[in-house]
Amino acid sequence: MKRHGGTDALGFAYAIGVAVDLVRYEYKNKLVEGLARLREVTSAAEASPALQAGGGAE
């Protein structure tokens, strides 16, 4: 966790709370899963001849 700019104790406590929520709701795992799905979609799109030839719905 990194603090940007000046903050008081309340701002720092809020930042700690946000970090706790990120862990509690498994943000990192969800981010990794989302990036993996994105990688699959973009790989499939790159491999599709129709998309490479510009043959999409218009």
C-alpha positions in Angstrom: 0.0 0.0 0.0 1.3 3.4 -0.9 0.1 6.8 0.2 0.0 9.6 -2.4 0.4 13.2 -1.2 -0.2 14.4 2.2 -2.9 12.9 4.4 -3.9 12.9 8.0 -4.6 9.9 10.3 -8.1 9.6 9.1 -7.0 9.4 5.5 -4.4 6.8 6.3 -7.0 4.8 8.3 -9.3 4.9 5.3 -6.5 3.6 3.0 -5.9 0.7 5.4 -9.6 -0.1 5.3 -9.6 -0.1 1.5 -6.6 -2.5 1.6 -8.4 -4.8 4.0 -11.5 -4.8 1.7 -9.3 -5.7 -1.3 -8.0 -8.8 0.6 -11.4 -9.7 2.1 -13.2 -9.7 -1.3 -10.3 -11.4 -3.1 -9.6 -8.6 -5.5 -6.3 -10.0 -6.6 -7.8 -13.4 -7.5 -10.6 -11.7 -9.4 -8.2 -9.5 -11.3 -6.0 -12.4 -12.3 -9.1 -14.4 -13.4 -10.3 -11.5 -15.4 -7.0 -10.9 -17.1 -6.8 -14.7 -18.0 -10.3 -14.4 -19.6 -9.2 -11.3 -21.5 -6.1 -13.1 -22.7 -8.3 -16.1 -24.0 -10.6 -13.7 -25.8 -7.9 -11.8 -27.5 -6.0 -14.9 -28.4 -9.2 -16.3 -30.0 -9.8 -13.1 -31.9 -6.2 -13.0 -33.2 -6.6 -16.6 -34.4 -9.9 -16.0 -36.2 -9.4 -15.6 -39.9 -12.7 -13.8 -40.3 -11.6 -11.2 -37.8 -8.2 -10.8 -39.4 -9.7 -10.3 -42.9 -12.0 -7.7 -41.5 -15.0 -9.9 -42.1 -17.3 -8.8 -39.3 -20.9 -7.8 -39.1 -21.4 -4.3 -40.4 
